[in-house]
């Protein structure tokens, strides 16, 4: 049987796609589905038997105060962290776009934190935040009495959010700059000719034109904040999401139950990841529906 | 070369346990017994297992986390042990400390993993519950010998009627005193509760609202929680739990008295501050804390990180009684080596690692303390005035029986945070922590009885 040229091309294309697809299935989708399976068991990797417990892990989650605390904290990471990050990075991007001299240097400076390891960043910020640290020294010049930022349940989570925002700024600025530069200059010129104020230009041209960029940054920002882990682990007291669980996130709690304590409660931890997965899925779908609109 | 066993009892037991081949090997030259024990080379341990032999070549995997001075020393020991025990090969596997629980779990789930595991004592009860560890054979390691030759803390490695572990070395807590600050304030290293509080007050230096020197480190997440549980409650005349490890007594009058003693430091804004220099060991190491409670391993850290620090170490200040907290890493046999030649090889290897000769070489190289009581009086070990106070504390140092180490610690930390940060009543906070941990203990014991 001979194949037509176009059909042969198709086959080759699929053959090439098949390899990464297989890899993706085995490395990402497989373990994800396996976690669903594990979540229905009392699963301890070392124990000799891992009995099926049905929905018991999910029922336990519903009654676990720490899980709800982690869920609420994760909400704070998202609802405070994402808008704050987007707002600041948009302002910086608008400023950087106007720079003509040393534009590259400034962009590099803002991008630098993003390429630094989050663990190292976390430790440096711990030193900044400690009661006898730089931040309180600076506040002292203005007669303000600082606190132990990471040691106080009222401030610890916001201290971590500030670090997260600072770390992610470079990435968001670069994406915003790309978005800004793709706005056709005709639009701006036309607005200028029509006598639009700069606020009107910003509100009616820049923001709508940036919509795809904003959608992308919101969706990725929300997902990464829902999965916040490293900075909480390296900045909170002894890495356990303290004090008094005021900074614990869902992923950190999952990690503690599965990997950082004995006996390891892998089934319980898997059930929490399934819940988190469903939350992320739901939020992402809603976001794409609400935020995505056509611009004309 | 096949040698005999010294006691018939062992022979009977091994026939049951190691199968016919092993028993035949042991029985081959039983008449040599008594002589063989004297002729035992130094590298075979102190439990008299020198005569147990394997029936063929066997390799066992020994797992221990990465810690340069420990792994280097074990690498030195292995050829000596192998030379003295023909047929036995040790494969030494190391992995990062942070990944300990995951590494072991992943390997076991994949059907592999260690034959002999070096494990933190606080994890033994959980591993026993999972049937991951096998008990030390009482014929080979008689309980009365373990109890008379090792320090009392070793009971933390006992579950119901069985011992599961032998340590090479242990650690205790003592008080670190920065002599520059103590001298400046004109106080001597404190020896009682009252003196400690007074010394902490006298040595703290403030500039306005800011500390330049804290009198005492605020370090509950470091060693503070252990200090309260095992040292202070006992020093107040109480017991953190009943002898059988089944019922906590944190809410006893002594427990609350000890708890309030700790918070009297933490809540006094003239003594210390939470998070100062990020944590206690860093604050003391940078010379910005006068008094600090820590383990013996910290001496080695400061030797390299703060060589000019002028400090002295004294045993923990006492009250009605003396007491300190002990912790240790110890060697256990897993179910992978439950039977046959592997069981013999594993027993000999942990016997060797818990021998007095190994301990004598371990303390100077690693900085941990010997686990055998006879060595506590060894003059060569007491020469170092930074190590001596820790050794002195050994006879009255206690390790906690814990079924979930991470969650026990968290419960205690939350109790202190609830009082110092959230203003909760101490009795309510301690009760809450005790209820949480007691529930886990109850669940644990009932699971073992099933």
Interface residues (C-beta under 8 A of the other chain):
Chain A: X44 X45 X46 X47 X48 X126 X127 X129 X130 X131 X132 X136 X140 X145 X148 X150 X151 X152 X153 X237 X238 X240 X242 X243 X244 X245 X256 X259 X260 X261 X262 X263 X264 X266
Chain B: X101 X102 X104 X105 X106 X108 X109 X123 X126 X127 X129 X130 X131 X132 X209 X210 X211 X221 X273 X274 X275 X276 X277 X278 X288 X404 X405 X406 X407 X410 X413 X414 X417 X418 X421 X422
